């Protein structure tokens, strides 16, 4: 299994199948780097999902909306920018690790 197309697919999965693609790569990948990247991608999606859930609950109250709406917007930007950054780095055959979750995998 080649690393470059796998990395591109794992990063791009944020836009079409954020949980299914990383799970498939975790199960079928033989190369350790691809498995680690799939685990990072999965953790990134889980953390972002938790963040979106928290910001949604905060938005339900007036006081929480002051924090919840900007948090939701910031998480949305992060959820779009980092996978695109990962795709660009993967196309250029460069390493890319998601912030925070990359230390959990190693």
N, C-alpha and C positions, 0 to 999 in steps of 0.2 A: 504494500500500500504506500503510495507516494505521499510525502508530507505536504507538498505545496497545494494540490487540489483538495486534500483533506482539510487543511487549515482554512482555505477559502470557503469551503462548504460549512465548516463549523462556525466561522464568524458570520457568514451570510444567513445562517439558520435563525438568527435573531429576528429576521423579517418574515419568515414563512413557517418555521416549525421549531420554536425555541427549546423545546424539551425533547422532542423525538429524535432529532438528528444527533445531539450530543450523546444520548443514551445508546443509539445504534453504534456510534464510533467507540464508545466505552466498551461495548460488548464485542465488536468485531476487529478492532485495531490490534495489530501485533507490535507496532512500534511504540515504545514507551512515550516518546514526545507527543505523538498524536493522541494517545490516551490522556496524558496530562492536560493537553489543550482542550480536549473534550470535557474533562472534569472541570477545568476552569470556566469554560463556556456555560456548563450546566450550573455551576455555583453563581456565576454572574446573573443568569436568568432568574435563579431562585431569589437571590438578594434583591434584584430589581423588583420582582413580584411582591416580595415582602414590603419593600419601600413604597410601591404603588398602593398596596393595601392599607398601610399605615396612613399615607397621605389622604387616601379616600375617606377613611374614618375621621381623620382630623377635619376634613372639609365639611363634615356633617354638622358641625357646630359653628357658631359665629366666631368665637375666640379661636377655634382650631383652624378656621378658614384662613386666618392671617398667616399661619404656618403651613397649612395643608396645600393651599393652591400654589405658592411659590415652590414648595417641595415637589409637588407633582410636575410642575413645569421643568424644574431642574433635573429630576429623574428622567423625564421624557427626552431631554436634550442628551443626557449621558447615554441613555438606551439607544439613541440613534447614532451618536458620534463615535463611541468606542467600537462597535462592530464595523463601522465603515473604516475606521482607522486600522482595525485588525485585517480587514480585507485588503486594503492598500498595502500594508506591510507584508501580507502573505503573497500577494502578487509579485512583490519585489524580492521575495525569498528572504525576508528579514523576520526576526523573532518579534512577537508581540505577546504581551501578557496583560490580562485585565488587572486594573489596580485593585488592591486589597486582597482579592481572592487568589491571586497568584502565589502569595506567601503561604496560603493554606494547603496548596497542593504539593509543594516541595518539602 
